[in-house]
C-alpha cells in the first residue's frame, strides 16, 4: 500500500525529478576523474546535459516561462556555471574530497548568510545568534575534517584554493536568484 502511494502517476514523476539531480551531481565528480578532458569541456558537457533534461521537462510538463523569469533563470545559470567551473578546476588539481569539503561548507555558510540577512530569515536577535552559532559549528567541522596528514606544500594549490573560494560566490548568486 505504501509503495502504491509513491508510484502513482505524477507523484512518481515528481520524486524522480527531485532525485535525479542529486544522484547525478553526487556521481559526476567521481566519473569526471576518469574522463581526461579539461575543466571547460567538463563544464560544457554538464551544461549541455542539464539543458537537454530541462528541455525534456519543459516540453513534457508544458510549462510557461515569462520573459522576465527567463532572464532571471539565465543569470542564475550563468552564476551556477561560475561555481561549477571552479569545482571542476578544483577536482582536477586538488582532488574531489578537498573540493567537496571546502565548496559545500562555503555554500552552506554563504546561503545561510544570504537567507538570514538578505531575505530577513533571522528576523530577531535570537535567530541571528542561532544562525551565527550554526555557521561557527560548520567552520569547526571543516577544521576538524581537514586531512592533517597531507599538507599542501605546493604553492600552486593555494591558487586553486583561491579559485575555488571565489567561484563559490557564483553558487551563492545562483541560489539567491
C-alpha positions as CSV (number, residue, x, y, z in Angstrom):
1,X,0.0,0.0,0.0
2,X,2.8,2.4,0.8
3,X,4.6,1.6,-2.5
4,X,1.4,2.3,-4.5
5,X,1.2,5.8,-2.8
6,X,4.7,6.7,-4.1
7,X,4.5,5.1,-7.5
8,X,1.2,6.6,-8.8
9,X,1.4,9.0,-11.8
10,X,2.5,12.5,-11.1
11,X,3.9,11.7,-7.6
12,X,6.4,9.3,-9.0
13,X,7.3,11.8,-11.7
14,X,7.9,14.5,-9.1
15,X,10.0,12.1,-7.0
16,X,12.2,11.2,-10.0
17,X,12.6,14.9,-10.9
18,X,13.7,15.6,-7.3
19,X,16.1,12.6,-7.0
20,X,17.7,12.7,-10.4
21,X,19.9,15.9,-9.9
22,X,21.1,14.7,-6.5
23,X,22.1,11.3,-7.8
24,X,23.8,12.7,-10.9
25,X,25.6,15.5,-9.1
26,X,26.8,13.1,-6.4
27,X,28.2,10.7,-9.0
28,X,29.6,13.2,-11.5
29,X,32.8,14.2,-9.7
30,X,33.8,10.6,-9.4
31,X,33.1,9.9,-13.1
32,X,34.8,13.1,-14.2
33,X,38.0,11.8,-12.6
34,X,38.2,9.2,-15.3
35,X,37.4,11.5,-18.2
36,X,40.7,13.1,-19.4
37,X,39.4,16.5,-20.5
38,X,39.9,20.0,-19.2
39,X,37.6,21.8,-16.9
40,X,36.0,23.9,-19.6
41,X,35.0,20.8,-21.6
42,X,33.6,19.2,-18.4
43,X,31.5,22.3,-17.8
44,X,30.3,22.3,-21.4
45,X,29.2,18.7,-21.2
46,X,27.5,19.2,-17.9
47,X,25.7,22.3,-19.2
48,X,24.6,20.5,-22.3
49,X,23.2,17.6,-20.3
50,X,21.3,19.9,-18.0
51,X,19.9,21.9,-20.9
52,X,18.7,18.7,-22.6
53,X,17.0,17.4,-19.5
54,X,15.5,20.8,-18.8
55,X,14.1,20.9,-22.3
56,X,12.6,17.5,-21.9
57,X,10.9,18.5,-18.7
58,X,9.8,21.8,-20.3
59,X,8.1,20.1,-23.2
60,X,6.5,17.2,-21.3
61,X,5.3,19.3,-18.4
62,X,4.0,22.1,-20.7
63,X,5.5,24.9,-18.5
64,X,5.1,28.6,-19.4
65,X,8.0,30.9,-18.8
66,X,7.6,34.7,-18.9
67,X,10.4,36.8,-20.4
68,X,11.3,38.4,-17.1
69,X,11.6,35.0,-15.5
70,X,13.7,33.7,-18.4
71,X,16.4,36.4,-17.7
72,X,16.4,35.5,-14.0
73,X,16.9,31.9,-14.9
74,X,19.6,32.8,-17.4
75,X,21.6,34.8,-14.9
76,X,21.1,32.2,-12.3
77,X,22.5,29.6,-14.7
78,X,25.4,31.8,-15.6
79,X,26.2,32.2,-11.9
80,X,25.9,28.4,-11.4
81,X,28.4,27.9,-14.3
82,X,31.0,30.1,-12.5
83,X,30.7,28.0,-9.3
84,X,30.7,24.7,-11.3
85,X,33.8,25.7,-13.3
86,X,35.7,26.4,-10.0
87,X,34.7,23.0,-8.7
88,X,35.9,21.3,-11.9
89,X,39.2,23.1,-11.7
90,X,39.5,22.1,-8.1
91,X,38.6,18.4,-8.8
92,X,41.5,18.1,-11.3
93,X,44.0,20.0,-9.2
94,X,43.1,19.4,-5.6
95,X,41.0,16.2,-5.6
96,X,37.4,15.6,-5.0
97,X,37.5,15.2,-1.2
98,X,39.2,18.5,-0.6
99,X,36.9,20.3,-3.1
100,X,33.8,18.9,-1.6
101,X,34.8,19.9,1.9
102,X,35.5,23.5,1.1
103,X,32.9,24.1,-1.6
104,X,30.0,22.5,0.3
105,X,30.8,24.3,3.6
106,X,31.2,27.6,1.8
107,X,27.9,27.1,0.0
108,X,26.1,26.3,3.3
109,X,27.7,29.3,5.0
110,X,27.0,31.7,2.2
111,X,23.5,30.6,1.6
112,X,22.8,30.8,5.4
113,X,24.0,34.4,5.4
114,X,22.1,35.3,2.3
115,X,18.9,33.8,3.7
116,X,19.4,35.1,7.2
117,X,20.4,38.7,6.3
118,X,19.3,39.4,2.8
119,X,16.0,37.6,2.9
120,X,15.4,38.5,6.6
121,X,15.1,34.9,7.8
122,X,16.9,36.0,11.0
123,X,14.2,38.5,11.9
124,X,15.2,38.9,15.6
125,X,18.4,38.7,17.7
126,X,17.8,35.1,18.9
127,X,17.5,33.8,15.4
128,X,20.6,35.8,14.4
129,X,22.6,34.3,17.3
130,X,21.4,30.8,16.5
131,X,22.3,31.2,12.8
132,X,25.8,32.6,13.6
133,X,26.4,29.7,16.1
134,X,25.4,27.3,13.4
135,X,27.9,28.8,11.0
136,X,30.7,28.6,13.7
137,X,29.8,24.9,14.2
138,X,30.2,24.3,10.4
139,X,33.6,26.1,10.4
140,X,34.7,24.0,13.4
141,X,33.6,20.9,11.5
142,X,35.6,21.9,8.4
143,X,38.7,22.5,10.6
144,X,38.4,19.0,12.2
145,X,37.6,17.4,8.8
146,X,40.8,18.6,7.2
147,X,43.3,15.9,6.5
148,X,46.3,16.8,8.6
149,X,48.5,14.1,7.1
150,X,48.5,15.6,3.7
151,X,49.6,19.2,4.0
152,X,49.5,21.3,0.8
153,X,53.1,22.4,0.4
154,X,52.7,23.0,-3.3
155,X,52.2,26.8,-3.8
156,X,50.1,26.1,-6.9
157,X,47.5,24.6,-4.6
158,X,47.0,27.9,-2.9
159,X,46.0,29.3,-6.2
160,X,43.4,26.6,-6.8
161,X,42.0,27.0,-3.3
162,X,41.5,30.7,-4.1
163,X,39.8,29.9,-7.4
164,X,37.5,27.5,-5.5
165,X,36.7,30.1,-2.8
166,X,36.0,32.9,-5.3
167,X,34.0,30.8,-7.7
168,X,31.8,29.6,-4.9
169,X,30.3,33.1,-4.9
170,X,28.7,32.0,-8.2
171,X,26.9,29.3,-6.3
172,X,25.7,31.9,-3.8
173,X,24.3,34.1,-6.6
174,X,22.7,31.1,-8.2
175,X,20.9,30.2,-5.0
176,X,19.9,33.8,-4.3
177,X,18.4,34.4,-7.7
